[in-house]
Amino acid sequence: MQTFKELQINAEQKGFLGEKIGTNKILNKEIEVHDFSVNESKHYEGRSCIWLQIKYNNEFRVVFLEGKKIQEILQKIQPEQFPFRVTLIRENDWYDFV
């Protein structure tokens, strides 16, 4: 019988380091974005949720947010361009990077 390790099965979803941090705590503050993934929202059917792996105050944290604009921006960034520094802002009802 094979061991699980011998099956060489890897999870498709990558894990992120650190505790969750609310967007209000990092709004209008510089953060480092190290990685992201787009997942189905657990709260709203048919909507997506962005998971951001960030570094804030020298600690790795995870931020969950929704927003097509941020999703489109992140998907245009090449893997070799990570990490990068950015400020998360809110304009009206939308998040944006500056």
Phi and psi in degrees as GROMACS dihedral restraints (atoms count N, CA, C in turn):
[ dihedral_restraints ]
;  ai    aj    ak    al  type     phi  dphi    fc
    3     4     5     6     1   -79.6    20    10
    4     5     6     7     1   153.2    20    10
    6     7     8     9     1   -87.7    20    10
    7     8     9    10     1   163.3    20    10
    9    10    11    12     1   -59.5    20    10
   10    11    12    13     1   -40.0    20    10
   12    13    14    15     1   -59.8    20    10
   13    14    15    16     1   -38.0    20    10
   15    16    17    18     1   -68.4    20    10
   16    17    18    19     1   -22.5    20    10
   18    19    20    21     1   -70.6    20    10
   19    20    21    22     1   -20.3    20    10
   21    22    23    24     1    52.6    20    10
   22    23    24    25     1    49.5    20    10
   24    25    26    27     1   -98.4    20    10
   25    26    27    28     1   127.6    20    10
   27    28    29    30     1  -115.2    20    10
   28    29    30    31     1   142.8    20    10
   30    31    32    33     1   -68.6    20    10
   31    32    33    34     1   138.1    20    10
   33    34    35    36     1   -74.5    20    10
   34    35    36    37     1   -33.4    20    10
   36    37    38    39     1   -87.9    20    10
   37    38    39    40     1   127.1    20    10
   39    40    41    42     1   -87.0    20    10
   40    41    42    43     1   148.9    20    10
   42    43    44    45     1   -92.1    20    10
   43    44    45    46     1   153.3    20    10
   45    46    47    48     1  -114.6    20    10
   46    47    48    49     1   154.5    20    10
   48    49    50    51     1   -92.1    20    10
   49    50    51    52     1   149.2    20    10
   51    52    53    54     1    93.2    20    10
   52    53    54    55     1   171.6    20    10
   54    55    56    57     1   -84.5    20    10
   55    56    57    58     1   157.3    20    10
   57    58    59    60     1   -65.9    20    10
   58    59    60    61     1   142.4    20    10
   60    61    62    63     1  -131.7    20    10
   61    62    63    64     1   137.5    20    10
   63    64    65    66     1   -72.4    20    10
   64    65    66    67     1   150.0    20    10
   66    67    68    69     1   -61.8    20    10
   67    68    69    70     1   -32.5    20    10
   69    70    71    72     1   -62.6    20    10
   70    71    72    73     1   -27.9    20    10
   72    73    74    75     1   -75.3    20    10
   73    74    75    76     1   -23.8    20    10
   75    76    77    78     1  -111.0    20    10
   76    77    78    79     1    -2.1    20    10
   78    79    80    81     1   -61.2    20    10
   79    80    81    82     1   131.3    20    10
   81    82    83    84     1    66.1    20    10
   82    83    84    85     1    21.9    20    10
   84    85    86    87     1  -125.3    20    10
   85    86    87    88     1   147.9    20    10
   87    88    89    90     1   -73.4    20    10
   88    89    90    91     1   134.1    20    10
   90    91    92    93     1  -131.2    20    10
   91    92    93    94     1   164.3    20    10
   93    94    95    96     1  -106.2    20    10
   94    95    96    97     1   126.7    20    10
   96    97    98    99     1   -98.0    20    10
   97    98    99   100     1   120.1    20    10
   99   100   101   102     1  -101.6    20    10
  100   101   102   103     1   -28.5    20    10
  102   103   104   105     1  -169.0    20    10
  103   104   105   106     1   169.1    20    10
  105   106   107   108     1  -156.1    20    10
  106   107   108   109     1   161.8    20    10
  108   109   110   111     1  -146.7    20    10
  109   110   111   112     1   153.2    20    10
  111   112   113   114     1  -111.4    20    10
  112   113   114   115     1   125.0    20    10
  114   115   116   117     1  -130.8    20    10
  115   116   117   118     1   163.0    20    10
  117   118   119   120     1   -69.8    20    10
  118   119   120   121     1   136.1    20    10
  120   121   122   123     1   -65.4    20    10
  121   122   123   124     1   137.2    20    10
  123   124   125   126     1   -82.8    20    10
  124   125   126   127     1   -16.2    20    10
  126   127   128   129     1  -103.5    20    10
  127   128   129   130     1   -27.6    20    10
  129   130   131   132     1  -129.0    20    10
  130   131   132   133     1   112.8    20    10
  132   133   134   135     1   -62.5    20    10
  133   134   135   136     1   134.7    20    10
  135   136   137   138     1    82.2    20    10
  136   137   138   139     1     2.9    20    10
  138   139   140   141     1  -114.4    20    10
  139   140   141   142     1   157.0    20    10
  141   142   143   144     1  -104.8    20    10
  142   143   144   145     1   158.4    20    10
  144   145   146   147     1  -127.7    20    10
  145   146   147   148     1   134.0    20    10
  147   148   149   150     1   -96.5    20    10
  148   149   150   151     1   129.2    20    10
  150   151   152   153     1  -103.7    20    10
  151   152   153   154     1   121.1    20    10
  153   154   155   156     1  -108.9    20    10
  154   155   156   157     1   129.0    20    10
  156   157   158   159     1   -92.4    20    10
  157   158   159   160     1   113.0    20    10
  159   160   161   162     1  -123.0    20    10
  160   161   162   163     1   165.4    20    10
  162   163   164   165     1  -121.2    20    10
  163   164   165   166     1   123.1    20    10
  165   166   167   168     1  -136.9    20    10
  166   167   168   169     1   128.0    20    10
  168   169   170   171     1    54.1    20    10
  169   170   171   172     1    41.6    20    10
  171   172   173   174     1    62.9    20    10
  172   173   174   175     1    21.8    20    10
  174   175   176   177     1  -126.7    20    10
  175   176   177   178     1   139.2    20    10
  177   178   179   180     1   -74.5    20    10
  178   179   180   181     1   133.6    20    10
  180   181   182   183     1  -138.6    20    10
  181   182   183   184     1   166.5    20    10
  183   184   185   186     1  -120.4    20    10
  184   185   186   187     1   132.8    20    10
  186   187   188   189     1  -120.0    20    10
  187   188   189   190     1   133.8    20    10
  189   190   191   192     1  -110.9    20    10
  190   191   192   193     1   127.3    20    10
  192   193   194   195     1  -151.1    20    10
  193   194   195   196     1   161.2    20    10
  195   196   197   198     1  -111.7    20    10
  196   197   198   199     1   153.0    20    10
  198   199   200   201     1   153.8    20    10
  199   200   201   202     1   115.6    20    10
  201   202   203   204     1   -61.8    20    10
  202   203   204   205     1   -37.5    20    10
  204   205   206   207     1   -63.0    20    10
  205   206   207   208     1   -48.5    20    10
  207   208   209   210     1   -62.9    20    10
  208   209   210   211     1   -41.5    20    10
  210   211   212   213     1   -60.0    20    10
  211   212   213   214     1   -45.8    20    10
  213   214   215   216     1   -63.4    20    10
  214   215   216   217     1   -41.1    20    10
  216   217   218   219     1   -61.4    20    10
  217   218   219   220     1   -50.1    20    10
  219   220   221   222     1   -61.7    20    10
  220   221   222   223     1   -37.1    20    10
  222   223   224   225     1   -71.3    20    10
  223   224   225   226     1   -14.2    20    10
  225   226   227   228     1   -88.7    20    10
  226   227   228   229     1   -11.8    20    10
  228   229   230   231     1   -85.2    20    10
  229   230   231   232     1   129.0    20    10
  231   232   233   234     1   -74.6    20    10
  232   233   234   235     1   147.3    20    10
  234   235   236   237     1   -53.9    20    10
  235   236   237   238     1   -35.3    20    10
  237   238   239   240     1   -73.4    20    10
  238   239   240   241     1    -9.1    20    10
  240   241   242   243     1   -88.4    20    10
  241   242   243   244     1    -3.9    20    10
  243   244   245   246     1   -88.7    20    10
  244   245   246   247     1   147.0    20    10
  246   247   248   249     1   -78.9    20    10
  247   248   249   250     1   164.1    20    10
  249   250   251   252     1  -144.8    20    10
  250   251   252   253     1   156.4    20    10
  252   253   254   255     1   -95.5    20    10
  253   254   255   256     1   141.8    20    10
  255   256   257   258     1  -158.8    20    10
  256   257   258   259     1   160.8    20    10
  258   259   260   261     1  -114.0    20    10
  259   260   261   262     1   127.3    20    10
  261   262   263   264     1   -87.5    20    10
  262   263   264   265     1   123.4    20    10
  264   265   266   267     1  -122.1    20    10
  265   266   267   268     1   167.2    20    10
  267   268   269   270     1  -125.4    20    10
  268   269   270   271     1   121.3    20    10
  270   271   272   273     1  -114.4    20    10
  271   272   273   274     1   115.1    20    10
  273   274   275   276     1    57.2    20    10
  274   275   276   277     1  -114.9    20    10
  276   277   278   279     1  -105.2    20    10
  277   278   279   280     1    11.7    20    10
  279   280   281   282     1  -120.5    20    10
  280   281   282   283     1   146.0    20    10
  282   283   284   285     1   -88.9    20    10
  283   284   285   286     1   151.4    20    10
  285   286   287   288     1  -150.4    20    10
  286   287   288   289     1   162.6    20    10
  288   289   290   291     1  -106.6    20    10
  289   290   291   292     1   140.1    20    10
